[in-house]
Amino acid sequence: MLKRMKKRMTLVLLVLLTYGFSFGQVDVKIIEEGFIYDEAPFEECHATTLVELENGNIMAAWFGGEYERHPNVAIWTAEKSGKTWSDPKKVADGYVDENLSYPTWNPVLFEMPNDELVLFYKEGPSPQEWWGMYKVSIDDGNTWSKAIKLPDGILGPIKNKPIALSDGTVLAPSSVEDDKGWRAHIEISKDQGKTWQKVNIDHEGDFDVIQPSILEYEDGRLQVLCRSKQNTVATAWSEDNGQSWSKLERTELLNPNSGTDAVTLANGKQLLVYNPTTKGKDWSDGRNKLNLAISDDGLNWKDILVLEDENEGEFSYPAIIQSEDGKIHISYTWKRKKVKYLELELN
């Protein structure tokens, strides 16, 4: 991963020297679009995550089972080589014994600075009672270690991917949902995930937020974008590598109480996948539209691609990454039945 970080920093410098920070007209080219699988050994799926492997392939993960919260819900992966996805493969579950099994939730794939591939996920009967788990792979996800429980009070990245700073420090965006409300925080590790420090994000403020994503800026600032109950994507900023955060504020981005994901590109621009609506009466209301937006400052956003726009149906819980070749990869829940995937190129 350190080699990748050096290559990414070189690419950022070259792009900035050549093009500066201005957008101009953003052209989006869809290279590939489709479903990761057509048939699977589970009824429903949700909560996708993406990572680029050391071999250059893309791996996706999600949870799938009879329905969300069912004890048989497990974590599944698939790997993309060329234009072909492997069949879904079950890699983690909450099985205890023949009389007890817990559902699993919200996988997050991330390559640690020491090049270990980590699969973070949650296990437990509900988001109010779950706990953090992880597995490690040293062979690009072909095999995984046994499941390991994170320390008490540490949940791991709750939906969206961590980031690694230039010194190898890992920041995992996380949150809790309990009888005290929704609150976001960052979990920080300086030793490849052996120990973690927890830093709260505005727990005394007016926003109920979960599922942050982290963006980086050339001047060293960090930004989080959070799902909220207030019909907006909420944001906060850090100027000390995540050790403290400003108060949460409203953005111009709509949010129907649904997960988003964002990524900082090699050229310094920011991309966000989100539902550009507000919440209706039902839980899935507002998830029938899904857009891709771009920004250079994290404050002013422009929609550049409509991913989904139907009168009904759920398109939600996206994941977005940029691979080493500069391509953009997006996945998301498609009507709780399939995982949709796109590969894009921005010009």
C-alpha positions in Angstrom: 0.0 0.0 0.0 2.9 2.3 0.7 4.0 1.9 -3.0 0.5 2.8 -4.1 0.5 5.9 -1.9 3.7 7.1 -3.4 2.4 6.5 -6.9 -0.9 8.3 -6.0 1.0 11.3 -4.6 3.1 11.5 -7.8 -0.1 11.3 -9.9 -1.7 14.0 -7.9 1.3 16.3 -8.4 1.4 15.7 -12.1 -2.3 16.4 -12.5 -2.2 19.6 -10.4 0.8 20.9 -12.3 -0.9 20.1 -15.6 -4.5 21.1 -15.0 -4.7 23.0 -11.7 -7.9 22.7 -9.6 -10.5 24.0 -12.1 -13.2 21.6 -13.3 -14.2 23.1 -16.6 -16.7 20.8 -18.2 -16.8 17.3 -16.6 -17.4 14.5 -19.1 -18.4 11.1 -17.7 -17.8 8.1 -19.8 -19.4 4.8 -18.7 -17.0 2.0 -19.4 -18.9 -0.8 -17.9 -22.3 -1.1 -16.2 -24.2 -4.2 -15.0 -24.8 -6.5 -12.1 -22.1 -8.3 -10.2 -24.3 -11.5 -10.2 -27.5 -12.7 -11.8 -28.3 -15.5 -9.4 -27.2 -16.0 -5.8 -27.9 -18.3 -2.8 -29.7 -15.6 -0.8 -32.9 -13.7 -1.2 -31.8 -10.1 -0.4 -28.6 -8.1 -0.3 -27.4 -4.7 1.0 -24.5 -2.5 1.9 -21.7 -2.8 -0.7 -18.0 -2.1 -0.4 -15.2 -2.0 -3.0 -11.4 -2.3 -2.9 -8.6 -2.6 -5.5 -6.5 -5.7 -4.9 -2.7 -5.9 -5.2 -3.2 -7.8 -8.5 -5.2 -5.0 -9.9 -8.6 -6.7 -9.7 -11.6 -5.2 -8.0 -13.2 -7.0 -5.1 -16.7 -6.2 -3.8 -18.5 -7.3 -0.7 -22.0 -7.0 0.8 -24.3 -8.8 3.2 -26.9 -11.2 2.0 -29.5 -13.6 3.4 -33.2 -14.2 3.8 -33.7 -10.6 4.7 -31.9 -7.9 6.8 -31.6 -9.0 10.5 -32.3 -12.7 9.6 -29.8 -15.0 11.5 -28.6 -16.4 8.2 -27.4 -13.1 6.8 -23.7 -13.5 5.9 -20.9 -11.5 4.2 -20.3 -12.3 0.6 -17.5 -11.3 -1.8 -16.9 -11.4 -5.6 -13.8 -10.5 -7.6 -13.7 -8.8 -11.0 -10.9 -9.9 -13.4 -11.1 -8.1 -16.7 -14.9 -7.8 -17.3 -15.9 -10.9 -15.5 -17.0 -11.2 -11.9 -16.5 -14.5 -9.9 -19.5 -16.1 -8.3 -20.5 -14.8 -4.9 -18.5 -16.4 -2.1 -19.5 -16.5 1.6 -16.6 -15.4 3.7 -18.0 -14.5 7.1 -21.2 -15.2 9.2 -22.4 -15.0 12.7 -22.9 -18.8 13.2 -22.3 -19.8 16.9 -23.8 -23.3 17.0 -26.9 -25.1 15.6 -29.1 -23.2 18.1 -27.7 -19.7 17.7 -26.6 -17.5 14.8 -26.3 -13.7 14.6 -26.9 -11.6 11.4 -23.9 -9.8 10.0 -23.9 -6.3 8.6 -22.1 -3.6 6.6 -18.8 -5.1 5.4 -15.9 -2.7 4.6 -12.9 -3.8 2.6 -9.6 -1.9 3.2 -6.0 -2.5 2.4 -3.9 -1.6 5.4 -0.6 0.3 4.9 1.3 -3.0 5.6 -0.5 -4.5 2.5 -2.8 -6.7 4.5 -6.4 -6.8 3.2 -8.9 -6.4 6.0 -12.6 -7.2 6.0 -14.4 -5.3 8.7 -18.0 -6.1 9.4 -20.6 -6.0 12.2 -22.2 -8.9 14.0 -25.3 -8.9 16.3 -29.0 -8.8 16.4 -29.4 -5.1 15.5 -27.4 -1.9 14.9 -28.2 -1.0 18.5 -26.6 -4.2 19.8 -24.0 -5.2 17.2 -20.2 -5.4 17.7 -17.2 -5.0 15.4 -15.5 -7.9 13.8 -12.8 -8.3 11.2 -10.8 -10.9 9.1 -7.4 -10.5 7.5 -6.2 -11.9 4.1 -2.6 -12.0 2.9 -3.5 -13.5 -0.5 -5.8 -10.9 -2.1 -8.9 -12.3 -0.4 -8.5 -15.9 -1.6 -8.4 -17.0 2.0 -9.2 -15.3 5.2 -8.2 -15.6 8.8 -10.6 -16.6 11.5 -13.0 -13.9 12.7 -11.6 -11.5 15.3 -13.6 -9.3 17.6 -12.6 -5.6 17.8 -12.0 -4.2 21.3 -15.1 -3.1 23.3 -16.3 0.3 22.2 -14.6 0.0 18.8 -16.9 -0.9 15.9 -14.5 -0.4 13.0 -15.6 1.5 9.8 -19.3 1.4 10.1 -20.2 1.5 6.3 -17.5 3.5 4.4 -13.9 2.9 3.8 -11.1 4.2 6.0 -8.2 6.4 4.7 -4.5 6.1 5.4 -2.4 9.2 6.0 1.1 9.6 4.6 2.6 8.4 7.9 0.5 5.2 7.8 -2.1 6.3 10.4 -5.5 4.8 9.6 -8.7 6.7 10.1 -11.9 4.6 10.1 -15.2 6.5 9.9 -17.7 5.1 12.4 -20.8 5.8 14.3 -23.3 4.5 16.9 -27.1 4.1 17.0 -28.5 3.6 20.5 -31.0 5.0 22.9 -29.0 8.2 23.1 -29.4 8.9 19.4 -27.1 8.8 16.4 -23.6 10.0 16.8 -20.5 9.8 14.5 -16.9 9.4 15.4 -13.5 8.5 13.9 -11.4 5.5 15.1 -7.7 6.0 14.6 -4.9 3.4 14.6 -1.2 4.1 14.3 -0.1 0.5 14.5 -1.9 -1.3 11.6 -5.1 -1.8 13.6 -3.6 -3.4 16.7 -4.9 -0.6 18.9 -7.5 2.2 18.3 -8.3 5.7 19.6 -11.8 7.0 19.4 -12.5 10.7 18.5 -16.1 12.0 18.6 -17.6 14.3 16.0 -19.9 17.0 17.6 -21.8 14.8 20.0 -23.4 17.8 21.6 -24.7 19.3 18.3 -28.1 19.4 16.7 -27.6 16.8 14.0 -28.4 13.1 14.3 -25.7 11.5 12.0 -24.2 8.1 11.2 -22.0 6.5 8.5 -19.5 9.2 7.7 -17.1 9.2 4.8 -13.7 11.0 4.9 -12.3 13.3 2.3 -8.8 14.8 2.1 -7.5 18.2 0.9 -4.2 19.4 -0.5 -3.8 21.8 2.4 -4.1 19.0 5.0 -7.7 19.4 6.1 -10.0 16.5 6.4 -13.8 16.5 5.9 -16.5 14.1 6.8 -19.9 13.8 5.0 -22.6 12.1 7.1 -26.0 10.6 6.7 -28.5 12.5 8.9 -32.1 12.5 10.1 -32.3 16.2 9.1 -32.8 15.7 5.3 -29.3 16.9 4.5 -25.8 15.5 4.2 -24.1 17.0 7.3 -20.4 17.9 7.3 -17.6 18.6 9.7 -13.9 19.5 9.3 -10.5 18.6 10.9 -7.3 20.5 10.7 -5.2 18.1 12.9 -5.4 14.8 11.1 -8.7 13.8 12.7 -7.8 14.5 16.3 -10.6 17.0 16.6 -13.5 18.1 14.5 -15.6 21.2 14.0 -19.3 21.4 14.6 -21.5 19.6 12.1 -23.2 21.8 9.6 -25.8 21.5 6.9 -24.7 21.1 3.3 -26.7 21.9 0.1 -26.9 18.1 -0.5 -30.3 16.4 0.2 -30.4 13.2 2.2 -33.4 11.0 2.8 -31.8 9.3 5.8 -29.8 7.0 3.6 -26.1 6.1 3.3 -23.7 7.9 1.0 -20.1 7.4 0.0 -17.4 9.7 -1.2 -13.8 9.6 -2.4 -10.9 12.1 -3.0 -9.5 11.7 -6.5 -5.9 11.8 -7.5 -6.5 15.3 -9.0 -7.8 16.7 -5.7 -11.5 16.7 -6.7 -14.2 15.0 -4.6 -16.8 12.6 -5.7 -20.0 11.7 -3.8 -22.7 9.1 -4.5 -26.0 10.0 -2.8 -29.8 10.0 -3.0 -30.7 13.5 -4.0 -34.1 13.5 -2.2 -35.6 13.9 1.3 -37.4 11.3 3.3 -41.0 10.3 2.9 -43.3 8.3 5.2 -41.7 4.9 4.6 -38.2 3.9 5.4 -37.2 3.4 1.7 -38.8 6.6 0.5 -36.3 8.8 -1.3 -34.0 6.0 -2.2 -35.5 5.7 -5.7 -33.0 8.2 -7.1 -29.2 8.0 -7.0 -26.7 10.6 -8.3 -23.0 11.1 -8.7 -21.8 14.6 -7.7 -18.4 16.4 -7.9 -16.8 19.2 -5.9 -13.4 20.9 -5.5 -14.1 22.3 -2.1 -16.6 20.0 -0.4 -19.1 22.8 -0.2 -20.3 23.4 -3.7 -21.4 20.3 -5.5 -22.5 19.6 -9.0 -24.4 16.5 -10.1 -22.6 14.9 -13.1 -24.4 11.6 -13.5 -27.8 10.2 -12.8 -27.3 6.5 -11.7 -31.0 5.7 -11.0 -34.2 7.6 -11.3 -37.5 5.6 -10.9 -40.9 6.3 -9.4 -40.2 3.5 -6.9 -37.5 1.0 -5.9 -34.5 1.2 -3.6 -31.1 2.2 -4.9 -28.9 2.8 -1.9 -25.8 2.3 0.3 -23.3 3.0 -2.5 -19.5 2.5 -2.4 -17.0 4.4 -4.6 -13.3 4.1 -5.1 -10.6 5.2 -7.7 -8.2 2.6 -9.0 -4.6 3.1 -9.8 -5.4 3.6 -13.5 -7.6 6.6 -12.6 -10.9 4.8 -13.3 -13.9 5.3 -10.9 -15.7 2.2 -9.6 -19.2 2.4 -8.0 -21.4 -0.3 -6.5 -24.8 -0.1 -4.7 -27.8 -2.0 -3.6 -30.3 -2.5 -6.5 -33.8 -3.1 -5.1 -32.3 -5.3 -2.3 -32.0 -8.1 -4.9 -28.7 -7.4 -6.7 -25.5 -5.5 -6.5 -25.1 -2.9 -9.3 -21.6 -2.0 -10.6 -20.3 0.7 -12.8 -16.8 1.6 -14.0 -16.4 5.3 -15.1 -13.8 7.6 -16.6 -13.9 11.3 -16.0 -12.5 13.8 -18.6 
